[in-house]
Amino acid sequence: MIVEELDKDIEVVDLEKDNLLDGLPDDLKKKLQEADLSKKEENLSEILEEKIETVVKEEYKIDRTLISQSEDETEVRLPDNRIVHIRKWKIKDKKNFDNSKNWLEAKTALVYNCVAEDIALDQEEFNFLLFKIRELSVHDKMKFTFICPECNSEEKLELDLSKLVTTKGGEYSEIVSGENTFKMGAITNKDLYEAFNNSDVSEFNLFINDFIFHIKELNGRKIESDKDYAEVADFIANLDADFANDIFNQWLKMRFTLVFDNVIECKKCGAKNVENFSTLPEFFPESWRVVENI
């Protein structure tokens, strides 16, 4: 039985199928479903101002549990050569997650609290660190029953999560389309980005918001302030759909993305099949799931 990474020439992500929530555990997806998904028909800059006023207030934040010198930490490299240090999940992280009232608090409990650096993460980077923290916290290999679609043979496998989830992209450059030039880079404004996402986490809006906050310059103008991002949001919202196709397709080619598709070779007939591991059973540590067995 061979489990190998997909060939680099095989395209597994496109605009229609792209799913920023792939790989998230069911508990976290449930938090998204419970979030306030009000659909206000307002100017995007007005929505942005409202979110900044509410989400960034101290009462909406939960304290970050920083890594102490006595705790083991693991170094992880992100796009743009950023280095972060992560720790294992603790019991208090589960308590914070269960008590979270919105998307930002859930993300803080599961990832931001476990990262030493106060860093901005886009949705794919968040998912990447979520898996890395899970690797540290859950050592058991994933049990998987493979049924070959060619010969119908069945085999039980134990797979290493670290080898099932790979990455692509993350080399940011310029997007040139028509008369517009976008200089792309890592997200830096954490509070504004999280405020922008906190009350609307639909798939399409997560994608658009990720794109907007990766823009460092638009037509030679630096994008830095809250007002700058509000104006860019309006600019993107008013793009013609056909013109936006070219821009988004260029972005997809450079964007940091998790790849959950792997090739599994049947031991009996030798057929190679693509399996997607975006949904993992028993994602959280066993100690977090102890009440399920009572």
N, C-alpha and C positions, 0 to 999 in steps of 0.2 A: 504494500500500500504506500503510495507516494502522495504527499501533500506538498504542493509547490506554489510559489507566487505566480500570478498570471503574467504572461509575456507582456512587456512594456508596450508593444504595438497594439494590444487589445484594448479598445476603449470601453470602459465600464460605467462611465458617468456622462450623462448628457442633460441638457436643460429640462427636458420633459420628465426624466426619471429621477433627477437629483433629489435626494431626501436628506435634509439636514438632521433629521431625528433618527436616522438609521443607527442602530446599535444602542440606543438608549434603553435602559431597563423599563419594564412595564410600569413600575412604581413612579418613575420620573415622567413617563408619558402621561400617566394619570394626573400628575400635578399640572401638566400643561392643559389638559382637558378641563380642569377645575378652575383655571385662570379666567380672569375677566376678559373675554374676547369681544368687547363692544366694537362695532363697526361704525365709526363716526365719519360722516361725509364732510370733512373739513379740510382746509388747507394744511399740508403736511407740516409746515413751519409752526402753525398754531398747535397742532397735536404735539409736536416736539416740545414746545414751551410748556404745555400742560404737564407732560411726563417729567420734565426736568424739575418742575416745582413740587411734584409729589414723590417720585421715586428716590430722588437724591437727598431728601430730608433725612435727618438722623433717625427718626422713628421708624424708617423703613429699612434701616441697615441692621445686620446682626454682627456682633464682634467677630473678627477673624481670629482664629486660633493658630498663631504662628508656630513654626517649628522651633523648639528649644534646642539648646546645645546637647541636651541629653538624649534627644531623639535621633534615630537613624533617618537619613534622608537620601534620596536618589536623584541624581542629576538627569535632566531631560532637555534635549535640544528641540527648539521650535523654529519655524521659518524666520528668516532674517537673522540667523545666528543668535537668537535669544536663548539664554540658558535659565532654566528654573529648577527648583529643588522641591521635591514632593515627599510626603510621608504617607504611611498607611492610614486607613480608616480606623477610627476609634468608636467606642460605644456612644460617646457624646455626639458624634457626627450623625449617627442614626436618629438620636433624639432631636437634634436640630432639624434634620430632614423631615421627620414626622410632624414637627411643629411649624414648618414653613408655611407661610400664607400666600406666597406668590412665587413666580418663576425665578426671580433673582435670589430669594432666600433659599430655594431648593438648590440652585447652582452653587451658592456660597457654602451650604452645608456639605455638599458632595465633593466639590473641587477647590473653590477659592480658599476655604479654610485649611486645605491640605497643601497649599503652595506657599512657600516662604516669601516669595516675591509678590508684591501688590501689582499684578500685571493684567493688562487687558487681553482677553481671549475671544477670538471669534467663535462661532458655533462649532466649526470643525476642530479647532484647537481645544475647545472645551471637551468635546467628545474624545479627542486623542488623550488628553490628560486623565479623563474619567477612566479610560481603559488602562492606562499606565498605573493609576492608583489601584484599580481593581487587580492588576497583576501582582502588585506588592502585597495586597491584603488577602487575596484568595489564591492559595498555592495549588489547589487541586486542578488536575487537567480536566478539560471539558469532555464529557462522554457523549458520543454521537453515533447513531446507527445509520450507516450508509447503505442504501439500496440502489444497486446499479440499474439504471433505466434500460440498459442494453441487454443484460443477461438475467436481471432480476435477482442476482445473488445478494446476500445480506452479510454485512460485517460490522462488528462493534469496534469503534475506535476511541482512543483517548488522545485528544488533541491539545496542543499547547497554544493558549490564547495569543501569546506574543507573536506567534508565527502565522496566525489566522488573519490578523488585522494589519494591513500594510498602508503606506501612504503614497501619495503622488502630488506633484506640484509644490508650491511654496516658494518658487523663484519669481519674485515680483519684478515687473518691468513696466513699460508703457503700453497703453492701449490707444491706438490711433484709428479713428473712424471718422470719415468725412473731414470736417474742419475742426474736430474736437480731439484733444489729446489728454488722456488721463494718466497721471503718474501714480502707480499703485505701491502700497507698502503695508506693513503690519499695523493693526489697530493700536492706537495709543491712548485714546480718550475713553477710559473704562466706564466712568460714571455716566457719561452721555450715551455711550453705546448701550449700556444695560438699561438706562431709562427709556431709550428708544424702543427696546424690545420687550420691556417687561409686561405690557398689557396687550400685546398683539403678537402671538407666536405662531401664526399660520405659516405654512411651509414657504409660500411665495414671499411673504413679508420678511421672514428671516433671511432668505436669499438676497432680497433687495437691500436690506439694512446692512448685511455683511459687505455687500459690494460698495455701498455708499461710504462706510467707515474705513474701507481700505484705500480710499482715494486720498492721496497726499497733495496732489496738485491737479487743477483743472484748467487747461489752456494757459499754463504758466502761472496761475494764481495759487498760492499756498492755501490749503484748507486746514484751518487750525481751531478757530473759535466756534462756539455754539451757533452763532449766526451763520458762519460759513457752511456748516453742515446742514442747517435748515434750508439754506438757499440751494445747496447741491441736491437735497432731497426733493425740492420742488422741480429742479431741473430734470432729474431722473424721472419723476412722476409724469412729466409732460413730454417725454420722448415718444415719438411715433413707434409703434410696435415693431415695424419692419426694420427701422433704423436701430432699435435696441437689440435686435437679433445679433448683429455683427459685434456689438460691444460685449454682450453677455457671452457669446461663444469664445471671444478672445480671453475673457476673464476666466471662463471654465478651464481653459488650457493651462493657466498659470496658478490658479487657486489651489491652496492646500486642501487636500481631500483625503478622507479615509476610504480605503478599498477593502470591502468585506468579501469579495468574490475570490475563491481559490479553486484550483484545479485538483480534483481527486482522481487518481488512477485506480481502476478496478483491478484487484489482485487476480481475479479469475479470468476475465476476458481481455484486460488491458485497455478497455475504453476509458477515455478521459472525459470527465464531467465537471462542470462548473457548479460549485455549491456556494451559497451566500450565507454568511454567518453574522448578519447584522442583528439578529435576535438571539440572544443567548439565555438559556435557562439558568436559574439559580445564579443570577448575576452578582448578588450581594453576598457578603460573608455569612457562613452558617449561623454565627452568633446573632446576627441581625434577623435571622429567620426562625429563631428558636420557638417563638409563639405559634408558628404555623404547624408545628408538630405536637402541640399540647392537646 
